């Protein structure tokens, strides 16, 4: 795979609409196979994903989104991914970080566990977007949804919690807005 920084960053845009092209299951598997290599603390990898591929699954998700734009984006996308954190990620630590008893780091401390799950899952969400772009997909990450309703619809009676919804497919260039400005280095950074 030969990917440029333009494809990943400067030419990439947040998709607001999609062309009617399917995203094959093999592409979704390849996407996860890239995401799983993004770094997390103690290799905890708490990100969990539901790929809503069918019209029925996307409609179920759309009903959890804020009315208007977000509902429409989920309905027209070839795939909408629920990106969530697994609050029981510590159960996987013996497999994922076998060199030490990493579960002990979190034992009896649900606040620390939730903080680690949220922080590290968000890191993985960033890798999810970059990996999608590397595979030639456009991504439309968004908040603007009822997380409790998403959890009930896709992860009932589970320790998984939705944190981001991201649509995927081949973006429709006609639906793009002009690129919004970004802060300069001087506005956002300090050299100390």
N, C-alpha and C positions, 0 to 999 in steps of 0.2 A: 504494500500500500504506500503510495507516494502522495503525501498530503502537504499542502502549503499553509503558511500562516494566514494567507488571505482566505483560504477555504475555512479555516478554523475561527478566524477572528475578524479581520478587516473587511472582507467581502460578505461575511455571514450576517444574516439578519434574523430577527425574531419573526417567525411566520405568523401571518394574520389570516391566511387562507391557503388552500391547498389545491393542487391539480388533482384530477380524479385518477390517481395511480395508486395501486395497492402497495403496501409494504410487506414483502414476503416474511414468513416466520423465520427463515434462515437469516434475514437481515436483523431481526430482533434478537436472535440468538447471538449473532456476531456483535451486536451492540453491547449486550451484557458481557460477552467474553472480553471486550475492551474495558468496560466500566469496572469490572472486578479487580483490575490491576491498579486502580487509583489508590494512593496511600490513605490509610486511616490509622488512628492511634492504636497500637497493639494489634494491628490487622483485624480490628473488630468488625469491619464491613457490615454496618447495621442497615444499609439500604435494602428495601424490599420493593418489588415492582409488580404491578398488575398492568398488563397490556390489554386495554379495551379495544379489541379489533373488530368485533361485530357491531352492526348498527344497534342491536339490542343493548349490548354492553355500553356503548358510547351514549345511548339515550339514558340509561340508568345513571351514568356519571353526569351527563348534562343536567339532569334534574337536581343534582347536588351543587351545581355551579351557580354563581350569581346570575340573575336574570340578564338577558341582553347579550352583550358581546361574548362573554365567556361560554355561555350555553351554546351559542352558534358556532364558536370555534371548535368545541368538542364534537358537535354534531357533524361538521363537514370534514373533519380530519380523518384520514385513513386509519390512524391509530391515536389513541389518547392514553398516556401512561399515568397511572397513579404512582407517585414516588413517595415512599413512606419509610419510616424508621421502625425497627423491631426493638421494642423495649426488652425483649428476651434474648438480645444478641449475645449475652454472656453465656448462654447455653452452648454456643458454637465455639467459644474461645479455646477449649481443649484441642479442637481440631485446627483452628485458625492460628493459634499462637501457642504451640505445644512446648516451647522452650521454658515456660514458667507457668505457675498457677495464676493466670491473668484473671480468672473469675474472682479470686480473693480481693482484687483491687476494688470490686464493686459490691461485695457481699454486705448485705445489711444497709446499703446506702442507695435507696431508689432515686434520690435526687441526683446523685453523681451518675448513676446509670442513665437516667433520662437525659441529662446534659450531654454525656458522651454520645448517646444515640443520636440526638438532634444535631450536634456539631459535626459528627463524622458523616451522617447521612447527607447533610448539606454539602459537604466536600464531595461526596459521591455524586450528588445531583449535578454539580459543576462538571465533573468528568462525564456524566451521562450526556450532557449537551454537547461537549466537545467530541465525544465518541460518535454521536449521531451525525454531527457535521463531517467528521472524518469519513463516515460511510456514505456521504452524499445526501443525507437527509437534512431537512430543515426542521427546526424545533421551535415550539411556542410555549415556553414555560410560563406558568401563571399561578397566582394565588387566587383570591376571589372565589372561594368555595366554602361550603359548610363541611369542615373536616369531620365532625361527628357523623354526619350523614354519609360521607364517603366511607368512613370506617365501618359503619353499620351495613352499607351496601356491598362492600368488597372484602372486609376483614371482620365479620361479626365474631364476637367472643374470642378475640385475638389480641395479643400484645402489640400488634402493628398499628401505626398511626400515620395517616396521610399528612404530608408536609408540602408537596408541590404537585400540580398536575401539569403535564407537558404533552402537547400535541406533536405528532410526528408525521412526516410525509415529504412530498416534493412541493415546496412552497410555490404559490402563485405570485409571480412578480407584479402582476397588476394590482394586487391587494396590499402592497407595501406602502407605507408612509415614508416621507423623507426621513433620513436618519436623524435622530435627535442628537444634540451636542453631547460631548463628553468633557469631563474636567481635564485640564492640562496637568502635567506632572507637578508643576509648582502649586496648583490648587489642591492636589490630592496627596502629595508626598512631602516628606521631610528627609533631608540628609543630615544625620547627626554624628 
